[in-house]
Amino acid sequence: AEFTNKVGIGTSSPSSLYSTANQLVIGDGSADVGMTIYTPSSGSGRIFFADGLSSGSQYAAFISYNHADQKMLFGTGSTGSTDVTINQYGNVGIGTASPTYGLDLLGATNYKTVRIGQATATGTKRQAIAARHYTSSEQDHNMIGMFTDSNTNSILTIGGGLGVTGDFN
């Protein structure tokens, strides 16, 4: 059914739903429903989010499933490149198209960080746990650190050896 630039499939009142997402409504809330994007086994199914009609604005963000590689891809930005990949084994890759671990993170530079914690405004206290990998001519080591101040000075570092600085107050 069509209602003033709105499409309802299985419903006669798509306008009743939230106004920023009621242009296409599937179902009436009384049973499970679904939507299928049917493509060949060598193809990809995609949903794009556009904020314009030319160049990268046609794909400001996307969700894609590549059948041949059995990967779900998520991307943002006007380059069309993938930010997050989930493969057929459930491995999640951020910064890598081929995740080999449950959560596989790779940075764009030699300095990689995974941070768990809460950061606040500059100059205020924060707490974080970070895993870092450095590769350069000066350093080549893995480190896990616990940070508690605005300068990210570590109070506990585990790397080539065990180091403790500062206090735990």
Salt bridges, closest charged atoms under 4 A:
none
